[in-house]
C-alpha cells in the first residue's frame, strides 16, 4: 500500500512537470479535446428566454401567442453564424428556454415569431454565411394583403457568452408585435338597419417592409381590404327598437407615426367616400392620460386590437362629431380630415 502511494505521488509529479514544460497549445482540458471518452465535454453557450410583454397589459403573453420562432445568430463582427427554429408545443411552456452551444464571445441576435408557421404572413431575408445583420429584414407576402394576417413578432438582443466552463449564459430576448386588427362598425343614428354589402372598406398604408431593426421602410402604398364583413344586432332597447350595424374586420402591418395610413369607407353603389380619416391620428385619440408619458409610437406598438364605431345620418354620411374607439367616445371638434 505504501509503495503504491509513493508511486502515485511520483506519477503526479512527473505529469505536472510535463504540463509545465509543454507548450500552451499542447495542454488540453476536457473542453479542448474529445479524445478522452471517459471525460465529460465542457459546454458553453446561451440559455435564452423569450418574452412578449410589450403590450397594454404589461404581461408576458409569449407562451399563449407565439406559435413558431426563428432565431438568427450573428457574431461580434455582425456576421451571420447560424439559425435556430422552434415550432413545437414547447413554446407554450412558460419555463421553456432555448439552449444553444456557442463559443464564448459577443453576439447579436434577431428573432421572429410567426415566420416559420405554415400560415405565415411575412417572409424574412435568408442570410448567407458571413452576411452582416443589417442585411436582414422582413416583408409581408403580397398574397396576404387584405387577408387575416398571422401575427408577427420581432425582437433583437446583444449579449455576451461567458467563457466559464459548463455554464450557459442566461439572457432574456424581448419581442413586440407588428400586426394589427381593426373592427370597424357603422351605425345609423335613426335606427335604420345597415347592410355591410352597401359599403367598400379599405385602409391604405406603406408598411409592408421592415429593416433589420424593425423600422418600416418604403415599399409602395398598398390597400388592405376586409377579411370579413357582416352585420351585428344590438338587441331590443326600451323603445322596442333594434339597431343593425354593418361591420368589417381588417388586418394590417405595423402602424408608425412617420406614415400616413388612411381609413376609407365608400358607398358601394357610386364609390363616393363617406369616411376618409388619417387613421393614426384617430387611434391616438384613444390614448389615456395615464399613459401621457408613453410615446405615441410605443402606444401604437403596445396596442394591437382596435374597435371603431362611426355614426351615420339618414343619407349614410358620417356625422363628424364623434367616434367610438375601443369603447371610448371621442368628441371631435374641427377635425383635420
C-alpha positions as CSV (number, residue, x, y, z in Angstrom):
1,X,0.0,0.0,0.0
2,X,2.8,2.4,0.9
3,X,4.7,1.6,-2.3
4,X,1.5,2.3,-4.3
5,X,1.1,5.7,-2.7
6,X,4.7,6.6,-3.3
7,X,4.4,5.6,-7.0
8,X,1.2,7.7,-7.3
9,X,3.0,10.8,-6.0
10,X,5.9,10.2,-8.3
11,X,3.5,9.8,-11.3
12,X,1.6,13.0,-10.4
13,X,4.8,15.0,-10.1
14,X,6.0,13.8,-13.5
15,X,2.7,14.7,-15.1
16,X,2.7,18.2,-13.5
17,X,6.3,18.8,-14.7
18,X,5.4,17.7,-18.2
19,X,2.4,20.0,-18.3
20,X,4.5,23.0,-17.2
21,X,7.2,22.2,-19.8
22,X,4.8,21.6,-22.7
23,X,3.6,24.5,-24.9
24,X,0.3,26.0,-24.1
25,X,-1.3,24.6,-27.2
26,X,-0.4,21.1,-26.1
27,X,-2.1,21.3,-22.7
28,X,-5.7,20.1,-23.1
29,X,-8.7,20.2,-20.8
30,X,-11.8,18.2,-21.2
31,X,-13.2,21.3,-23.0
32,X,-10.4,21.3,-25.6
33,X,-10.2,17.7,-26.5
34,X,-12.7,15.0,-27.3
35,X,-10.2,12.0,-27.4
36,X,-10.9,11.0,-23.8
37,X,-14.1,9.2,-23.8
38,X,-14.3,9.0,-20.1
39,X,-14.3,12.8,-19.7
40,X,-17.5,14.9,-19.9
41,X,-17.2,17.6,-22.7
42,X,-17.1,21.2,-21.5
43,X,-20.2,23.1,-22.9
44,X,-20.7,26.8,-23.0
45,X,-23.3,28.8,-24.8
46,X,-26.6,30.7,-24.2
47,X,-29.8,29.8,-22.5
48,X,-32.5,32.2,-23.9
49,X,-35.8,33.1,-22.5
50,X,-38.2,34.9,-25.0
51,X,-40.9,37.2,-23.7
52,X,-43.7,39.3,-25.2
53,X,-44.8,41.9,-22.6
54,X,-44.7,44.9,-24.9
55,X,-48.5,45.1,-24.7
56,X,-51.1,47.2,-22.9
57,X,-51.4,44.5,-20.2
58,X,-47.6,44.7,-19.5
59,X,-47.7,41.0,-19.0
60,X,-45.8,38.2,-20.8
61,X,-48.0,36.7,-23.4
62,X,-45.3,34.8,-25.4
63,X,-46.4,31.3,-24.3
64,X,-50.0,31.9,-25.4
65,X,-49.4,33.9,-28.6
66,X,-46.2,32.9,-30.3
67,X,-46.6,29.5,-32.1
68,X,-43.3,29.4,-34.1
69,X,-40.0,31.0,-33.5
70,X,-36.9,31.7,-35.6
71,X,-33.6,33.0,-34.2
72,X,-30.7,34.4,-36.4
73,X,-27.3,34.5,-34.7
74,X,-24.6,37.0,-35.6
75,X,-21.0,37.1,-34.3
76,X,-19.1,40.0,-32.7
77,X,-18.5,41.5,-36.2
78,X,-22.2,41.3,-37.0
79,X,-21.7,38.5,-39.5
80,X,-24.2,35.6,-39.8
81,X,-23.4,32.5,-37.9
82,X,-26.4,30.2,-37.6
83,X,-30.2,29.9,-37.4
84,X,-32.3,28.1,-34.8
85,X,-36.0,27.3,-35.3
86,X,-38.6,26.0,-32.9
87,X,-42.2,25.1,-33.9
88,X,-43.3,22.6,-31.3
89,X,-45.6,22.9,-28.3
90,X,-42.6,23.7,-26.0
91,X,-43.2,27.4,-27.0
92,X,-46.4,27.3,-24.8
93,X,-44.4,26.4,-21.7
94,X,-43.5,29.4,-19.6
95,X,-40.4,27.5,-18.3
96,X,-39.0,26.7,-21.8
97,X,-35.6,28.1,-22.7
98,X,-33.7,27.8,-26.0
99,X,-30.3,26.3,-25.2
100,X,-27.6,27.0,-27.8
101,X,-24.0,25.8,-27.8
102,X,-21.8,28.8,-28.7
103,X,-18.2,29.7,-28.2
104,X,-17.5,32.5,-25.7
105,X,-17.9,35.9,-27.3
106,X,-20.2,38.7,-28.2
107,X,-23.3,38.1,-30.4
108,X,-26.2,40.0,-32.0
109,X,-29.5,38.1,-32.1
110,X,-32.6,38.7,-34.2
111,X,-35.8,36.8,-33.5
112,X,-39.1,36.4,-35.4
113,X,-42.3,34.9,-34.2
114,X,-44.7,33.8,-36.8
115,X,-42.5,33.4,-39.9
116,X,-41.8,29.7,-39.6
117,X,-45.5,28.8,-39.4
118,X,-47.4,27.3,-42.3
119,X,-49.8,30.2,-42.4
120,X,-47.1,32.9,-42.1
121,X,-48.0,36.3,-43.4
122,X,-44.4,37.5,-43.6
123,X,-41.1,36.3,-45.0
124,X,-37.6,37.1,-43.9
125,X,-34.4,37.6,-45.8
126,X,-32.4,34.3,-46.0
127,X,-29.0,35.2,-44.6
128,X,-25.8,33.9,-46.2
129,X,-22.6,32.9,-44.5
130,X,-20.7,35.9,-43.3
131,X,-23.5,38.3,-44.2
132,X,-24.0,41.3,-41.9
133,X,-27.1,41.6,-39.8
134,X,-28.0,44.9,-41.4
135,X,-29.0,42.9,-44.5
136,X,-31.7,41.2,-42.5
137,X,-35.4,42.3,-42.9
138,X,-38.9,41.0,-43.3
139,X,-41.7,41.8,-45.7
140,X,-45.4,40.9,-45.9
141,X,-46.3,38.4,-48.5
142,X,-48.2,40.1,-51.3
143,X,-50.9,37.4,-51.4
144,X,-51.6,38.0,-47.7
145,X,-52.5,41.7,-48.1
146,X,-56.2,42.0,-47.4
147,X,-56.5,38.7,-45.6
148,X,-56.5,37.8,-41.9
149,X,-52.8,38.1,-41.1
150,X,-51.0,35.6,-38.9
151,X,-49.4,37.7,-36.1
152,X,-45.8,38.6,-36.5
153,X,-43.4,39.2,-33.6
154,X,-39.9,40.8,-33.7
155,X,-37.1,41.1,-31.2
156,X,-33.3,41.6,-31.0
157,X,-30.6,41.4,-28.4
158,X,-26.9,42.0,-27.9
159,X,-25.3,39.5,-25.5
160,X,-22.0,38.1,-24.3
161,X,-21.5,34.4,-23.9
162,X,-19.3,33.8,-20.9
163,X,-16.2,31.5,-21.2
164,X,-16.9,29.9,-17.8
165,X,-16.8,26.2,-18.3
166,X,-20.0,24.1,-18.2
167,X,-22.2,27.2,-17.7
168,X,-24.7,28.7,-20.1
169,X,-25.1,32.4,-20.1
170,X,-28.7,33.3,-19.4
171,X,-30.4,36.1,-21.2
172,X,-33.9,37.4,-22.0
173,X,-34.9,38.4,-25.5
174,X,-38.0,40.8,-25.5
175,X,-40.3,40.8,-28.5
176,X,-43.0,43.1,-29.9
177,X,-45.9,42.6,-32.3
178,X,-46.0,44.0,-35.8
179,X,-49.6,43.2,-36.8
180,X,-52.9,45.0,-36.0
181,X,-56.6,44.0,-36.1
182,X,-59.3,46.6,-36.7
183,X,-63.0,46.1,-36.4
184,X,-64.9,49.0,-38.0
185,X,-68.7,49.4,-37.2
186,X,-71.2,51.7,-38.9
187,X,-74.5,52.6,-37.1
188,X,-77.5,54.7,-38.3
189,X,-78.5,57.3,-35.8
190,X,-82.1,57.0,-36.8
191,X,-82.1,53.3,-36.1
192,X,-82.4,52.1,-39.7
193,X,-80.6,48.8,-40.4
194,X,-77.4,48.9,-42.4
195,X,-76.1,46.2,-44.8
196,X,-72.3,45.6,-44.9
197,X,-72.6,44.9,-48.7
198,X,-73.6,48.6,-49.2
199,X,-70.1,49.7,-48.3
200,X,-66.5,49.4,-49.5
201,X,-63.9,49.4,-46.7
202,X,-60.2,49.9,-47.1
203,X,-57.0,51.1,-45.3
204,X,-54.1,52.5,-47.3
205,X,-50.6,52.5,-45.9
206,X,-46.9,51.9,-46.8
207,X,-45.9,49.5,-44.1
208,X,-45.3,46.0,-45.6
209,X,-41.4,46.0,-45.5
210,X,-39.1,46.3,-42.4
211,X,-35.4,46.7,-41.9
212,X,-33.2,44.6,-39.6
213,X,-34.2,46.8,-36.6
214,X,-37.9,46.6,-37.4
215,X,-38.2,50.1,-38.7
216,X,-40.7,50.4,-41.6
217,X,-39.0,51.2,-44.9
218,X,-40.8,52.5,-48.0
219,X,-42.0,49.7,-50.4
220,X,-45.0,51.4,-52.0
221,X,-48.6,52.0,-50.8
222,X,-50.9,49.1,-50.5
223,X,-54.6,48.8,-49.9
224,X,-55.9,46.5,-47.1
225,X,-59.3,45.1,-47.6
226,X,-61.5,43.4,-45.0
227,X,-61.0,39.7,-44.4
228,X,-64.6,39.5,-43.2
229,X,-67.7,41.8,-43.2
230,X,-71.2,41.3,-41.8
231,X,-74.0,42.8,-39.6
232,X,-74.4,42.8,-35.9
233,X,-77.5,43.4,-33.8
234,X,-77.6,45.4,-30.6
235,X,-80.7,43.9,-29.1
236,X,-84.1,45.5,-28.4
237,X,-84.0,48.8,-26.5
238,X,-86.6,50.2,-24.1
239,X,-88.5,51.7,-27.1
240,X,-88.7,48.3,-28.8
241,X,-86.2,49.2,-31.5
242,X,-83.2,47.2,-32.5
243,X,-80.2,48.7,-34.3
244,X,-78.4,46.7,-37.0
245,X,-74.8,47.7,-37.6
246,X,-72.6,46.9,-40.5
247,X,-69.0,45.9,-39.7
248,X,-65.7,44.9,-41.3
249,X,-62.5,43.4,-39.8
250,X,-59.1,44.2,-41.3
251,X,-55.6,43.1,-40.5
252,X,-52.7,45.4,-41.2
253,X,-49.0,45.7,-40.6
254,X,-47.3,47.9,-38.0
255,X,-48.6,51.5,-37.6
256,X,-45.8,54.1,-37.3
257,X,-46.1,57.8,-36.6
258,X,-44.0,58.7,-39.6
259,X,-46.5,57.2,-42.0
260,X,-50.0,58.4,-43.0
261,X,-52.3,55.4,-43.2
262,X,-55.9,56.3,-44.1
263,X,-59.2,54.6,-43.4
264,X,-61.8,55.0,-46.1
265,X,-65.4,53.8,-46.3
266,X,-67.2,54.3,-49.6
267,X,-70.7,53.7,-50.8
268,X,-70.8,50.6,-53.0
269,X,-73.3,51.9,-55.5
270,X,-71.4,55.0,-56.6
271,X,-68.0,54.8,-54.9
272,X,-68.5,58.1,-53.1
273,X,-66.5,58.4,-49.8
274,X,-68.4,58.7,-46.6
275,X,-65.4,58.3,-44.3
276,X,-61.8,59.3,-45.0
277,X,-59.6,59.9,-42.0
278,X,-55.9,59.9,-41.0
279,X,-56.0,56.6,-39.1
280,X,-53.0,57.0,-36.8
281,X,-54.3,60.5,-35.6
282,X,-57.6,59.0,-34.7
283,X,-56.2,55.9,-33.0
284,X,-54.0,58.2,-30.8
285,X,-57.2,60.0,-29.6
286,X,-57.9,56.9,-27.6
287,X,-54.6,57.2,-25.7
288,X,-55.5,57.7,-22.0
289,X,-53.9,60.4,-19.9
290,X,-52.5,57.8,-17.6
291,X,-50.1,56.9,-20.5
292,X,-49.2,60.5,-21.3
293,X,-45.5,59.8,-20.6
294,X,-45.6,56.9,-23.1
295,X,-44.5,57.9,-26.6
296,X,-47.1,57.8,-29.4
297,X,-45.0,55.1,-31.2
298,X,-44.8,52.9,-28.1
299,X,-48.6,53.2,-27.6
300,X,-49.2,52.2,-31.2
301,X,-46.9,49.2,-30.8
302,X,-48.4,48.1,-27.5
303,X,-52.0,48.3,-28.6
304,X,-53.0,46.0,-31.4
305,X,-56.7,45.4,-31.4
306,X,-58.9,48.4,-32.3
307,X,-62.7,48.8,-32.4
308,X,-64.1,51.9,-34.1
309,X,-67.8,52.9,-34.3
310,X,-68.9,55.6,-36.7
311,X,-72.5,57.1,-36.7
312,X,-74.2,57.8,-40.0
313,X,-77.0,60.2,-40.8
314,X,-80.1,59.4,-42.9
315,X,-78.1,59.8,-46.1
316,X,-75.4,57.4,-44.8
317,X,-72.9,60.1,-44.3
318,X,-70.7,60.1,-41.3
319,X,-71.8,62.5,-38.5
320,X,-68.4,64.1,-37.9
321,X,-68.8,65.0,-34.2
322,X,-67.8,61.8,-32.5
323,X,-66.3,58.3,-33.0
324,X,-66.1,55.5,-30.5
325,X,-62.7,53.9,-30.3
326,X,-62.2,50.8,-28.1
327,X,-65.4,51.8,-26.1
328,X,-64.2,55.4,-25.6
329,X,-66.4,58.1,-27.0
330,X,-64.1,60.7,-28.7
331,X,-65.6,64.1,-29.4
332,X,-64.3,65.7,-32.5
333,X,-64.0,69.5,-32.9
334,X,-62.6,70.9,-36.1
335,X,-61.1,67.6,-37.1
336,X,-58.4,67.7,-39.7
337,X,-59.6,65.2,-42.3
